[in-house]
């Protein structure tokens, strides 16, 4: 998926644990972990707002669009030519 989740980066910058952030934004640690690991398929804007409020950041600090990330999940075939 070309959307990269950088919650762990922002948590490290703020020296905040997953459990502490989960409690502050009123979400289960398991669900926050799913989101943090990029396994979630969606995020509520209210959850994103709460994350940004508690981490004192902007949505773009947490979410990143990287078009090449989609290619990393597909198998690539390497072709070598010999002379």
PDB file with SEQRES, HELIX, SHEET and CRYST1 records, atoms N, CA, C and O in Angstrom:
SEQRES   1 A   83  UNK UNK UNK UNK UNK UNK UNK UNK UNK UNK UNK UNK UNK          
SEQRES   2 A   83  UNK UNK UNK UNK UNK UNK UNK UNK UNK UNK UNK UNK UNK          
SEQRES   3 A   83  UNK UNK UNK UNK UNK UNK UNK UNK UNK UNK UNK UNK UNK          
SEQRES   4 A   83  UNK UNK UNK UNK UNK UNK UNK UNK UNK UNK UNK UNK UNK          
SEQRES   5 A   83  UNK UNK UNK UNK UNK UNK UNK UNK UNK UNK UNK UNK UNK          
SEQRES   6 A   83  UNK UNK UNK UNK UNK UNK UNK UNK UNK UNK UNK UNK UNK          
SEQRES   7 A   83  UNK UNK UNK UNK UNK                                          
HELIX    1 AA1 UNK A    7  UNK A   13  1                                   7    
HELIX    2 AA2 UNK A   18  UNK A   25  1                                   8    
HELIX    3 AA3 UNK A   29  UNK A   36  1                                   8    
HELIX    4 AA4 UNK A   45  UNK A   55  1                                  11    
HELIX    5 AA5 UNK A   59  UNK A   62  1                                   4    
HELIX    6 AA6 UNK A   69  UNK A   72  1                                   4    
SHEET    1 AA1 2 UNK A   3  UNK A   5  0                                        
SHEET    2 AA1 2 UNK A  63  UNK A  65 -1                                        
CRYST1    1.000    1.000    1.000  90.00  90.00  90.00 P 1           1          
ATOM      1  N   UNK A   1       0.850  -1.165   0.000  1.00  0.00           N  
ATOM      2  CA  UNK A   1       0.000   0.000   0.000  1.00  0.00           C  
ATOM      3  C   UNK A   1       0.902   1.237   0.000  1.00  0.00           C  
ATOM      4  O   UNK A   1       1.868   1.290   0.762  1.00  0.00           O  
ATOM      5  N   UNK A   2       0.612   2.204  -0.819  1.00  0.00           N  
ATOM      6  CA  UNK A   2       1.483   3.375  -0.916  1.00  0.00           C  
ATOM      7  C   UNK A   2       1.318   4.390   0.217  1.00  0.00           C  
ATOM      8  O   UNK A   2       2.003   5.413   0.220  1.00  0.00           O  
ATOM      9  N   UNK A   3       0.432   4.135   1.172  1.00  0.00           N  
ATOM     10  CA  UNK A   3       0.309   5.019   2.336  1.00  0.00           C  
ATOM     11  C   UNK A   3       1.145   4.429   3.462  1.00  0.00           C  
ATOM     12  O   UNK A   3       0.931   3.291   3.881  1.00  0.00           O  
ATOM     13  N   UNK A   4       2.096   5.214   3.944  1.00  0.00           N  
ATOM     14  CA  UNK A   4       2.978   4.786   5.019  1.00  0.00           C  
ATOM     15  C   UNK A   4       2.524   5.465   6.307  1.00  0.00           C  
ATOM     16  O   UNK A   4       2.269   6.669   6.324  1.00  0.00           O  
ATOM     17  N   UNK A   5       2.425   4.688   7.385  1.00  0.00           N  
ATOM     18  CA  UNK A   5       2.008   5.196   8.681  1.00  0.00           C  
ATOM     19  C   UNK A   5       3.264   5.438   9.521  1.00  0.00           C  
ATOM     20  O   UNK A   5       4.050   4.518   9.747  1.00  0.00           O  
ATOM     21  N   UNK A   6       3.447   6.664   9.977  1.00  0.00           N  
ATOM     22  CA  UNK A   6       4.636   7.032  10.750  1.00  0.00           C  
ATOM     23  C   UNK A   6       4.316   7.343  12.212  1.00  0.00           C  
ATOM     24  O   UNK A   6       4.979   8.174  12.832  1.00  0.00           O  
ATOM     25  N   UNK A   7       3.312   6.682  12.756  1.00  0.00           N  
ATOM     26  CA  UNK A   7       2.949   6.934  14.152  1.00  0.00           C  
ATOM     27  C   UNK A   7       4.107   6.571  15.074  1.00  0.00           C  
ATOM     28  O   UNK A   7       4.380   7.285  16.039  1.00  0.00           O  
ATOM     29  N   UNK A   8       4.788   5.468  14.782  1.00  0.00           N  
ATOM     30  CA  UNK A   8       5.892   5.048  15.646  1.00  0.00           C  
ATOM     31  C   UNK A   8       7.011   6.089  15.682  1.00  0.00           C  
ATOM     32  O   UNK A   8       7.636   6.293  16.723  1.00  0.00           O  
ATOM     33  N   UNK A   9       7.265   6.745  14.550  1.00  0.00           N  
ATOM     34  CA  UNK A   9       8.289   7.800  14.495  1.00  0.00           C  
ATOM     35  C   UNK A   9       7.892   8.956  15.407  1.00  0.00           C  
ATOM     36  O   UNK A   9       8.700   9.448  16.194  1.00  0.00           O  
ATOM     37  N   UNK A  10       6.643   9.378  15.290  1.00  0.00           N  
ATOM     38  CA  UNK A  10       6.174  10.504  16.103  1.00  0.00           C  
ATOM     39  C   UNK A  10       6.114  10.127  17.585  1.00  0.00           C  
ATOM     40  O   UNK A  10       6.407  10.955  18.447  1.00  0.00           O  
ATOM     41  N   UNK A  11       5.736   8.887  17.881  1.00  0.00           N  
ATOM     42  CA  UNK A  11       5.715   8.434  19.273  1.00  0.00           C  
ATOM     43  C   UNK A  11       7.128   8.460  19.855  1.00  0.00           C  
ATOM     44  O   UNK A  11       7.316   8.865  21.002  1.00  0.00           O  
ATOM     45  N   UNK A  12       8.110   8.037  19.082  1.00  0.00           N  
ATOM     46  CA  UNK A  12       9.499   8.038  19.549  1.00  0.00           C  
ATOM     47  C   UNK A  12       9.978   9.470  19.789  1.00  0.00           C  
ATOM     48  O   UNK A  12      10.656   9.742  20.780  1.00  0.00           O  
ATOM     49  N   UNK A  13       9.626  10.380  18.883  1.00  0.00           N  
ATOM     50  CA  UNK A  13      10.025  11.784  19.053  1.00  0.00           C  
ATOM     51  C   UNK A  13       9.426  12.381  20.320  1.00  0.00           C  
ATOM     52  O   UNK A  13      10.046  13.225  20.967  1.00  0.00           O  
ATOM     53  N   UNK A  14       8.227  11.945  20.670  1.00  0.00           N  
ATOM     54  CA  UNK A  14       7.539  12.467  21.857  1.00  0.00           C  
ATOM     55  C   UNK A  14       7.781  11.603  23.092  1.00  0.00           C  
ATOM     56  O   UNK A  14       7.256  11.882  24.170  1.00  0.00           O  
ATOM     57  N   UNK A  15       8.588  10.544  22.922  1.00  0.00           N  
ATOM     58  CA  UNK A  15       8.895   9.614  24.016  1.00  0.00           C  
ATOM     59  C   UNK A  15       7.611   9.092  24.666  1.00  0.00           C  
ATOM     60  O   UNK A  15       7.452   9.115  25.887  1.00  0.00           O  
ATOM     61  N   UNK A  16       6.703   8.621  23.807  1.00  0.00           N  
ATOM     62  CA  UNK A  16       5.408   8.140  24.266  1.00  0.00           C  
ATOM     63  C   UNK A  16       5.252   6.676  23.865  1.00  0.00           C  
ATOM     64  O   UNK A  16       5.562   6.294  22.737  1.00  0.00           O  
ATOM     65  N   UNK A  17       4.776   5.876  24.788  1.00  0.00           N  
ATOM     66  CA  UNK A  17       4.563   4.458  24.500  1.00  0.00           C  
ATOM     67  C   UNK A  17       3.238   4.246  23.784  1.00  0.00           C  
ATOM     68  O   UNK A  17       2.367   5.116  23.788  1.00  0.00           O  
ATOM     69  N   UNK A  18       3.101   3.085  23.172  1.00  0.00           N  
ATOM     70  CA  UNK A  18       1.862   2.735  22.486  1.00  0.00           C  
ATOM     71  C   UNK A  18       0.707   2.717  23.479  1.00  0.00           C  
ATOM     72  O   UNK A  18      -0.378   3.220  23.189  1.00  0.00           O  
ATOM     73  N   UNK A  19       0.944   2.138  24.645  1.00  0.00           N  
ATOM     74  CA  UNK A  19      -0.107   2.064  25.661  1.00  0.00           C  
ATOM     75  C   UNK A  19      -0.553   3.437  26.135  1.00  0.00           C  
ATOM     76  O   UNK A  19      -1.744   3.676  26.333  1.00  0.00           O  
ATOM     77  N   UNK A  20       0.403   4.337  26.316  1.00  0.00           N  
ATOM     78  CA  UNK A  20       0.070   5.692  26.764  1.00  0.00           C  
ATOM     79  C   UNK A  20      -0.743   6.431  25.698  1.00  0.00           C  
ATOM     80  O   UNK A  20      -1.748   7.070  26.011  1.00  0.00           O  
ATOM     81  N   UNK A  21      -0.302   6.340  24.435  1.00  0.00           N  
ATOM     82  CA  UNK A  21      -1.049   7.010  23.371  1.00  0.00           C  
ATOM     83  C   UNK A  21      -2.435   6.406  23.232  1.00  0.00           C  
ATOM     84  O   UNK A  21      -3.414   7.135  23.072  1.00  0.00           O  
ATOM     85  N   UNK A  22      -2.532   5.089  23.290  1.00  0.00           N  
ATOM     86  CA  UNK A  22      -3.838   4.419  23.174  1.00  0.00           C  
ATOM     87  C   UNK A  22      -4.791   4.921  24.256  1.00  0.00           C  
ATOM     88  O   UNK A  22      -5.958   5.201  23.981  1.00  0.00           O  
ATOM     89  N   UNK A  23      -4.292   5.033  25.480  1.00  0.00           N  
ATOM     90  CA  UNK A  23      -5.131   5.512  26.575  1.00  0.00           C  
ATOM     91  C   UNK A  23      -5.557   6.962  26.346  1.00  0.00           C  
ATOM     92  O   UNK A  23      -6.714   7.315  26.572  1.00  0.00           O  
ATOM     93  N   UNK A  24      -4.630   7.789  25.900  1.00  0.00           N  
ATOM     94  CA  UNK A  24      -4.930   9.211  25.689  1.00  0.00           C  
ATOM     95  C   UNK A  24      -5.963   9.444  24.592  1.00  0.00           C  
ATOM     96  O   UNK A  24      -6.755  10.384  24.673  1.00  0.00           O  
ATOM     97  N   UNK A  25      -5.959   8.579  23.552  1.00  0.00           N  
ATOM     98  CA  UNK A  25      -6.901   8.786  22.445  1.00  0.00           C  
ATOM     99  C   UNK A  25      -8.112   7.866  22.544  1.00  0.00           C  
ATOM    100  O   UNK A  25      -8.957   7.835  21.649  1.00  0.00           O  
ATOM    101  N   UNK A  26      -8.187   7.113  23.647  1.00  0.00           N  
ATOM    102  CA  UNK A  26      -9.326   6.235  23.919  1.00  0.00           C  
ATOM    103  C   UNK A  26      -9.532   5.192  22.817  1.00  0.00           C  
ATOM    104  O   UNK A  26     -10.611   5.083  22.235  1.00  0.00           O  
ATOM    105  N   UNK A  27      -8.469   4.433  22.549  1.00  0.00           N  
ATOM    106  CA  UNK A  27      -8.509   3.344  21.577  1.00  0.00           C  
ATOM    107  C   UNK A  27      -7.762   2.172  22.215  1.00  0.00           C  
ATOM    108  O   UNK A  27      -6.874   2.386  23.040  1.00  0.00           O  
ATOM    109  N   UNK A  28      -8.101   0.968  21.856  1.00  0.00           N  
ATOM    110  CA  UNK A  28      -7.405  -0.173  22.455  1.00  0.00           C  
ATOM    111  C   UNK A  28      -5.972  -0.230  21.928  1.00  0.00           C  
ATOM    112  O   UNK A  28      -5.718   0.133  20.779  1.00  0.00           O  
ATOM    113  N   UNK A  29      -5.044  -0.679  22.755  1.00  0.00           N  
ATOM    114  CA  UNK A  29      -3.666  -0.845  22.282  1.00  0.00           C  
ATOM    115  C   UNK A  29      -3.580  -1.758  21.056  1.00  0.00           C  
ATOM    116  O   UNK A  29      -2.749  -1.537  20.175  1.00  0.00           O  
ATOM    117  N   UNK A  30      -4.434  -2.778  20.999  1.00  0.00           N  
ATOM    118  CA  UNK A  30      -4.431  -3.691  19.851  1.00  0.00           C  
ATOM    119  C   UNK A  30      -4.812  -2.963  18.564  1.00  0.00           C  
ATOM    120  O   UNK A  30      -4.185  -3.164  17.523  1.00  0.00           O  
ATOM    121  N   UNK A  31      -5.837  -2.119  18.636  1.00  0.00           N  
ATOM    122  CA  UNK A  31      -6.251  -1.376  17.440  1.00  0.00           C  
ATOM    123  C   UNK A  31      -5.223  -0.330  17.041  1.00  0.00           C  
ATOM    124  O   UNK A  31      -5.002  -0.100  15.851  1.00  0.00           O  
ATOM    125  N   UNK A  32      -4.594   0.307  18.020  1.00  0.00           N  
ATOM    126  CA  UNK A  32      -3.541   1.272  17.701  1.00  0.00           C  
ATOM    127  C   UNK A  32      -2.345   0.557  17.070  1.00  0.00           C  
ATOM    128  O   UNK A  32      -1.714   1.089  16.157  1.00  0.00           O  
ATOM    129  N   UNK A  33      -2.038  -0.632  17.549  1.00  0.00           N  
ATOM    130  CA  UNK A  33      -0.949  -1.424  16.978  1.00  0.00           C  
ATOM    131  C   UNK A  33      -1.239  -1.789  15.523  1.00  0.00           C  
ATOM    132  O   UNK A  33      -0.346  -1.729  14.678  1.00  0.00           O  
ATOM    133  N   UNK A  34      -2.471  -2.163  15.233  1.00  0.00           N  
ATOM    134  CA  UNK A  34      -2.873  -2.479  13.854  1.00  0.00           C  
ATOM    135  C   UNK A  34      -2.675  -1.261  12.966  1.00  0.00           C  
ATOM    136  O   UNK A  34      -2.176  -1.374  11.846  1.00  0.00           O  
ATOM    137  N   UNK A  35      -3.061  -0.114  13.462  1.00  0.00           N  
ATOM    138  CA  UNK A  35      -2.894   1.123  12.705  1.00  0.00           C  
ATOM    139  C   UNK A  35      -1.409   1.462  12.537  1.00  0.00           C  
ATOM    140  O   UNK A  35      -0.964   1.799  11.440  1.00  0.00           O  
ATOM    141  N   UNK A  36      -0.656   1.371  13.618  1.00  0.00           N  
ATOM    142  CA  UNK A  36       0.769   1.713  13.617  1.00  0.00           C  
ATOM    143  C   UNK A  36       1.559   0.827  12.652  1.00  0.00           C  
ATOM    144  O   UNK A  36       2.503   1.285  12.009  1.00  0.00           O  
ATOM    145  N   UNK A  37       1.167  -0.436  12.560  1.00  0.00           N  
ATOM    146  CA  UNK A  37       1.886  -1.381  11.705  1.00  0.00           C  
ATOM    147  C   UNK A  37       1.411  -1.378  10.256  1.00  0.00           C  
ATOM    148  O   UNK A  37       1.856  -2.197   9.452  1.00  0.00           O  
ATOM    149  N   UNK A  38       0.514  -0.464   9.928  1.00  0.00           N  
ATOM    150  CA  UNK A  38       0.055  -0.350   8.548  1.00  0.00           C  
ATOM    151  C   UNK A  38      -0.900  -1.446   8.114  1.00  0.00           C  
ATOM    152  O   UNK A  38      -1.080  -1.669   6.917  1.00  0.00           O  
ATOM    153  N   UNK A  39      -1.511  -2.128   9.062  1.00  0.00           N  
ATOM    154  CA  UNK A  39      -2.440  -3.222   8.746  1.00  0.00           C  
ATOM    155  C   UNK A  39      -3.885  -2.747   8.624  1.00  0.00           C  
ATOM    156  O   UNK A  39      -4.741  -3.479   8.127  1.00  0.00           O  
ATOM    157  N   UNK A  40      -4.155  -1.531   9.073  1.00  0.00           N  
ATOM    158  CA  UNK A  40      -5.518  -0.990   9.011  1.00  0.00           C  
ATOM    159  C   UNK A  40      -5.840  -0.574   7.580  1.00  0.00           C  
ATOM    160  O   UNK A  40      -4.961  -0.137   6.837  1.00  0.00           O  
ATOM    161  N   UNK A  41      -7.088  -0.711   7.208  1.00  0.00           N  
ATOM    162  CA  UNK A  41      -7.538  -0.322   5.868  1.00  0.00           C  
ATOM    163  C   UNK A  41      -8.145   1.064   5.862  1.00  0.00           C  
ATOM    164  O   UNK A  41      -8.371   1.638   4.797  1.00  0.00           O  
ATOM    165  N   UNK A  42      -8.414   1.618   7.051  1.00  0.00           N  
ATOM    166  CA  UNK A  42      -9.037   2.939   7.150  1.00  0.00           C  
ATOM    167  C   UNK A  42      -8.730   3.525   8.519  1.00  0.00           C  
ATOM    168  O   UNK A  42      -8.351   2.812   9.448  1.00  0.00           O  
ATOM    169  N   UNK A  43      -8.899   4.829   8.626  1.00  0.00           N  
ATOM    170  CA  UNK A  43      -8.761   5.514   9.917  1.00  0.00           C  
ATOM    171  C   UNK A  43      -9.840   6.588   9.980  1.00  0.00           C  
ATOM    172  O   UNK A  43     -10.048   7.330   9.020  1.00  0.00           O  
ATOM    173  N   UNK A  44     -10.508   6.662  11.096  1.00  0.00           N  
ATOM    174  CA  UNK A  44     -11.513   7.702  11.284  1.00  0.00           C  
ATOM    175  C   UNK A  44     -10.810   9.042  11.445  1.00  0.00           C  
ATOM    176  O   UNK A  44      -9.743   9.125  12.054  1.00  0.00           O  
ATOM    177  N   UNK A  45     -11.415  10.083  10.896  1.00  0.00           N  
ATOM    178  CA  UNK A  45     -10.821  11.410  11.046  1.00  0.00           C  
ATOM    179  C   UNK A  45     -10.762  11.820  12.513  1.00  0.00           C  
ATOM    180  O   UNK A  45      -9.845  12.536  12.917  1.00  0.00           O  
ATOM    181  N   UNK A  46     -11.717  11.380  13.304  1.00  0.00           N  
ATOM    182  CA  UNK A  46     -11.686  11.705  14.735  1.00  0.00           C  
ATOM    183  C   UNK A  46     -10.493  11.033  15.417  1.00  0.00           C  
ATOM    184  O   UNK A  46      -9.907  11.602  16.338  1.00  0.00           O  
ATOM    185  N   UNK A  47     -10.132   9.833  14.974  1.00  0.00           N  
ATOM    186  CA  UNK A  47      -8.958   9.149  15.522  1.00  0.00           C  
ATOM    187  C   UNK A  47      -7.683   9.854  15.087  1.00  0.00           C  
ATOM    188  O   UNK A  47      -6.775  10.051  15.893  1.00  0.00           O  
ATOM    189  N   UNK A  48      -7.611  10.234  13.817  1.00  0.00           N  
ATOM    190  CA  UNK A  48      -6.452  10.967  13.316  1.00  0.00           C  
ATOM    191  C   UNK A  48      -6.308  12.299  14.060  1.00  0.00           C  
ATOM    192  O   UNK A  48      -5.203  12.704  14.421  1.00  0.00           O  
ATOM    193  N   UNK A  49      -7.427  12.962  14.279  1.00  0.00           N  
ATOM    194  CA  UNK A  49      -7.409  14.225  15.024  1.00  0.00           C  
ATOM    195  C   UNK A  49      -6.860  14.018  16.430  1.00  0.00           C  
ATOM    196  O   UNK A  49      -6.035  14.804  16.896  1.00  0.00           O  
ATOM    197  N   UNK A  50      -7.313  12.968  17.108  1.00  0.00           N  
ATOM    198  CA  UNK A  50      -6.858  12.683  18.471  1.00  0.00           C  
ATOM    199  C   UNK A  50      -5.364  12.345  18.491  1.00  0.00           C  
ATOM    200  O   UNK A  50      -4.642  12.777  19.389  1.00  0.00           O  
ATOM    201  N   UNK A  51      -4.906  11.582  17.511  1.00  0.00           N  
ATOM    202  CA  UNK A  51      -3.480  11.238  17.418  1.00  0.00           C  
ATOM    203  C   UNK A  51      -2.656  12.513  17.241  1.00  0.00           C  
ATOM    204  O   UNK A  51      -1.649  12.706  17.923  1.00  0.00           O  
ATOM    205  N   UNK A  52      -3.083  13.370  16.335  1.00  0.00           N  
ATOM    206  CA  UNK A  52      -2.357  14.619  16.082  1.00  0.00           C  
ATOM    207  C   UNK A  52      -2.371  15.534  17.304  1.00  0.00           C  
ATOM    208  O   UNK A  52      -1.378  16.198  17.603  1.00  0.00           O  
ATOM    209  N   UNK A  53      -3.493  15.562  18.000  1.00  0.00           N  
ATOM    210  CA  UNK A  53      -3.590  16.391  19.211  1.00  0.00           C  
ATOM    211  C   UNK A  53      -2.600  15.902  20.267  1.00  0.00           C  
ATOM    212  O   UNK A  53      -1.863  16.698  20.849  1.00  0.00           O  
ATOM    213  N   UNK A  54      -2.587  14.604  20.510  1.00  0.00           N  
ATOM    214  CA  UNK A  54      -1.743  14.056  21.576  1.00  0.00           C  
ATOM    215  C   UNK A  54      -0.267  14.032  21.208  1.00  0.00           C  
ATOM    216  O   UNK A  54       0.587  14.177  22.082  1.00  0.00           O  
ATOM    217  N   UNK A  55       0.048  13.851  19.926  1.00  0.00           N  
ATOM    218  CA  UNK A  55       1.447  13.843  19.493  1.00  0.00           C  
ATOM    219  C   UNK A  55       1.932  15.226  19.071  1.00  0.00           C  
ATOM    220  O   UNK A  55       3.089  15.407  18.692  1.00  0.00           O  
ATOM    221  N   UNK A  56       1.019  16.198  19.146  1.00  0.00           N  
ATOM    222  CA  UNK A  56       1.326  17.576  18.767  1.00  0.00           C  
ATOM    223  C   UNK A  56       1.986  17.626  17.388  1.00  0.00           C  
ATOM    224  O   UNK A  56       3.104  18.115  17.222  1.00  0.00           O  
ATOM    225  N   UNK A  57       1.248  17.102  16.406  1.00  0.00           N  
ATOM    226  CA  UNK A  57       1.773  17.044  15.047  1.00  0.00           C  
ATOM    227  C   UNK A  57       0.659  17.295  14.040  1.00  0.00           C  
ATOM    228  O   UNK A  57      -0.500  17.485  14.409  1.00  0.00           O  
ATOM    229  N   UNK A  58       1.021  17.291  12.787  1.00  0.00           N  
ATOM    230  CA  UNK A  58       0.077  17.458  11.688  1.00  0.00           C  
ATOM    231  C   UNK A  58      -0.217  16.089  11.066  1.00  0.00           C  
ATOM    232  O   UNK A  58       0.594  15.172  11.201  1.00  0.00           O  
ATOM    233  N   UNK A  59      -1.356  15.934  10.391  1.00  0.00           N  
ATOM    234  CA  UNK A  59      -1.662  14.654   9.747  1.00  0.00           C  
ATOM    235  C   UNK A  59      -0.548  14.179   8.807  1.00  0.00           C  
ATOM    236  O   UNK A  59      -0.293  12.980   8.701  1.00  0.00           O  
ATOM    237  N   UNK A  60       0.106  15.110   8.133  1.00  0.00           N  
ATOM    238  CA  UNK A  60       1.195  14.743   7.226  1.00  0.00           C  
ATOM    239  C   UNK A  60       2.425  14.209   7.937  1.00  0.00           C  
ATOM    240  O   UNK A  60       3.284  13.591   7.306  1.00  0.00           O  
ATOM    241  N   UNK A  61       2.524  14.438   9.249  1.00  0.00           N  
ATOM    242  CA  UNK A  61       3.617  13.854  10.028  1.00  0.00           C  
ATOM    243  C   UNK A  61       3.354  12.384  10.315  1.00  0.00           C  
ATOM    244  O   UNK A  61       4.285  11.614  10.551  1.00  0.00           O  
ATOM    245  N   UNK A  62       2.080  11.997  10.294  1.00  0.00           N  
ATOM    246  CA  UNK A  62       1.663  10.637  10.632  1.00  0.00           C  
ATOM    247  C   UNK A  62       1.433   9.793   9.380  1.00  0.00           C  
ATOM    248  O   UNK A  62       1.741   8.601   9.367  1.00  0.00           O  
ATOM    249  N   UNK A  63       0.895  10.407   8.331  1.00  0.00           N  
ATOM    250  CA  UNK A  63       0.585   9.704   7.089  1.00  0.00           C  
ATOM    251  C   UNK A  63       1.477  10.210   5.968  1.00  0.00           C  
ATOM    252  O   UNK A  63       1.688  11.414   5.820  1.00  0.00           O  
ATOM    253  N   UNK A  64       1.994   9.284   5.188  1.00  0.00           N  
ATOM    254  CA  UNK A  64       2.877   9.639   4.074  1.00  0.00           C  
ATOM    255  C   UNK A  64       2.456   8.849   2.843  1.00  0.00           C  
ATOM    256  O   UNK A  64       2.167   7.656   2.931  1.00  0.00           O  
ATOM    257  N   UNK A  65       2.423   9.514   1.709  1.00  0.00           N  
ATOM    258  CA  UNK A  65       2.125   8.849   0.441  1.00  0.00           C  
ATOM    259  C   UNK A  65       3.445   8.568  -0.260  1.00  0.00           C  
ATOM    260  O   UNK A  65       4.211   9.484  -0.558  1.00  0.00           O  
ATOM    261  N   UNK A  66       3.701   7.287  -0.520  1.00  0.00           N  
ATOM    262  CA  UNK A  66       4.924   6.889  -1.201  1.00  0.00           C  
ATOM    263  C   UNK A  66       4.538   5.942  -2.336  1.00  0.00           C  
ATOM    264  O   UNK A  66       4.342   4.750  -2.099  1.00  0.00           O  
ATOM    265  N   UNK A  67       4.423   6.460  -3.583  1.00  0.00           N  
ATOM    266  CA  UNK A  67       3.945   5.643  -4.703  1.00  0.00           C  
ATOM    267  C   UNK A  67       4.738   4.359  -4.905  1.00  0.00           C  
ATOM    268  O   UNK A  67       4.169   3.343  -5.302  1.00  0.00           O  
ATOM    269  N   UNK A  68       6.035   4.387  -4.640  1.00  0.00           N  
ATOM    270  CA  UNK A  68       6.849   3.200  -4.852  1.00  0.00           C  
ATOM    271  C   UNK A  68       6.592   2.110  -3.820  1.00  0.00           C  
ATOM    272  O   UNK A  68       7.013   0.970  -4.017  1.00  0.00           O  
ATOM    273  N   UNK A  69       5.916   2.432  -2.735  1.00  0.00           N  
ATOM    274  CA  UNK A  69       5.646   1.447  -1.693  1.00  0.00           C  
ATOM    275  C   UNK A  69       4.765   0.318  -2.213  1.00  0.00           C  
ATOM    276  O   UNK A  69       4.868  -0.812  -1.736  1.00  0.00           O  
ATOM    277  N   UNK A  70       3.915   0.601  -3.168  1.00  0.00           N  
ATOM    278  CA  UNK A  70       3.057  -0.444  -3.737  1.00  0.00           C  
ATOM    279  C   UNK A  70       3.901  -1.475  -4.474  1.00  0.00           C  
ATOM    280  O   UNK A  70       3.579  -2.663  -4.473  1.00  0.00           O  
ATOM    281  N   UNK A  71       4.976  -1.024  -5.099  1.00  0.00           N  
ATOM    282  CA  UNK A  71       5.848  -1.941  -5.822  1.00  0.00           C  
ATOM    283  C   UNK A  71       6.631  -2.845  -4.885  1.00  0.00           C  
ATOM    284  O   UNK A  71       7.007  -3.949  -5.278  1.00  0.00           O  
ATOM    285  N   UNK A  72       6.885  -2.412  -3.664  1.00  0.00           N  
ATOM    286  CA  UNK A  72       7.669  -3.200  -2.722  1.00  0.00           C  
ATOM    287  C   UNK A  72       6.930  -4.461  -2.294  1.00  0.00           C  
ATOM    288  O   UNK A  72       7.551  -5.430  -1.858  1.00  0.00           O  
ATOM    289  N   UNK A  73       5.605  -4.452  -2.419  1.00  0.00           N  
ATOM    290  CA  UNK A  73       4.814  -5.606  -2.010  1.00  0.00           C  
ATOM    291  C   UNK A  73       4.598  -6.614  -3.134  1.00  0.00           C  
ATOM    292  O   UNK A  73       3.983  -7.658  -2.915  1.00  0.00           O  
ATOM    293  N   UNK A  74       5.085  -6.322  -4.312  1.00  0.00           N  
ATOM    294  CA  UNK A  74       4.915  -7.241  -5.429  1.00  0.00           C  
ATOM    295  C   UNK A  74       6.240  -7.905  -5.745  1.00  0.00           C  
ATOM    296  O   UNK A  74       7.306  -7.329  -5.529  1.00  0.00           O  
ATOM    297  N   UNK A  75       6.162  -9.111  -6.253  1.00  0.00           N  
ATOM    298  CA  UNK A  75       7.381  -9.812  -6.632  1.00  0.00           C  
ATOM    299  C   UNK A  75       7.967  -9.175  -7.876  1.00  0.00           C  
ATOM    300  O   UNK A  75       7.251  -8.807  -8.808  1.00  0.00           O  
ATOM    301  N   UNK A  76       9.258  -9.056  -7.869  1.00  0.00           N  
ATOM    302  CA  UNK A  76       9.936  -8.512  -9.025  1.00  0.00           C  
ATOM    303  C   UNK A  76      10.790  -9.601  -9.643  1.00  0.00           C  
ATOM    304  O   UNK A  76      11.416 -10.396  -8.942  1.00  0.00           O  
ATOM    305  N   UNK A  77      10.804  -9.624 -10.941  1.00  0.00           N  
ATOM    306  CA  UNK A  77      11.625 -10.594 -11.660  1.00  0.00           C  
ATOM    307  C   UNK A  77      12.864  -9.862 -12.145  1.00  0.00           C  
ATOM    308  O   UNK A  77      12.784  -8.796 -12.756  1.00  0.00           O  
ATOM    309  N   UNK A  78      14.007 -10.463 -11.857  1.00  0.00           N  
ATOM    310  CA  UNK A  78      15.253  -9.867 -12.282  1.00  0.00           C  
ATOM    311  C   UNK A  78      15.732 -10.596 -13.537  1.00  0.00           C  
ATOM    312  O   UNK A  78      15.814 -11.824 -13.568  1.00  0.00           O  
ATOM    313  N   UNK A  79      16.033  -9.839 -14.534  1.00  0.00           N  
ATOM    314  CA  UNK A  79      16.529 -10.412 -15.794  1.00  0.00           C  
ATOM    315  C   UNK A  79      17.977  -9.975 -15.956  1.00  0.00           C  
ATOM    316  O   UNK A  79      18.285  -8.784 -15.927  1.00  0.00           O  
ATOM    317  N   UNK A  80      18.842 -10.928 -16.122  1.00  0.00           N  
ATOM    318  CA  UNK A  80      20.252 -10.606 -16.323  1.00  0.00           C  
ATOM    319  C   UNK A  80      20.669 -11.063 -17.723  1.00  0.00           C  
ATOM    320  O   UNK A  80      20.321 -12.151 -18.183  1.00  0.00           O  
ATOM    321  N   UNK A  81      21.404 -10.214 -18.354  1.00  0.00           N  
ATOM    322  CA  UNK A  81      21.916 -10.529 -19.672  1.00  0.00           C  
ATOM    323  C   UNK A  81      23.398 -10.832 -19.557  1.00  0.00           C  
ATOM    324  O   UNK A  81      24.137 -10.117 -18.881  1.00  0.00           O  
ATOM    325  N   UNK A  82      23.821 -11.882 -20.211  1.00  0.00           N  
ATOM    326  CA  UNK A  82      25.241 -12.206 -20.226  1.00  0.00           C  
ATOM    327  C   UNK A  82      25.752 -12.041 -21.634  1.00  0.00           C  
ATOM    328  O   UNK A  82      25.018 -12.235 -22.603  1.00  0.00           O  
ATOM    329  N   UNK A  83      26.987 -11.688 -21.738  1.00  0.00           N  
ATOM    330  CA  UNK A  83      27.588 -11.475 -23.061  1.00  0.00           C  
ATOM    331  C   UNK A  83      28.325 -12.696 -23.523  1.00  0.00           C  
ATOM    332  O   UNK A  83      28.894 -12.698 -24.615  1.00  0.00           O  
TER     333      UNK A  83                                                      
END                                                                             
